[in-house]
């Protein structure tokens, strides 16, 4: 799987997208390809896992 860094992006719009907007664009590329959707779902699960935190009061 190939990932681009922000500096390597050829499309300036991509650099301004939120995670959910990017996910939606990726899914729209090939929504019927099970392997494609599974990869995106795994990436999303990892994103949210790394984004979780704890509330301390």
Secondary structure, 3 states (H helix, E strand, C coil): CCCCCHHHCCCCCHHHCCHHHHHHHHHHHCCCCHHHHHHHHHHHHHHHHHHCCCCCC
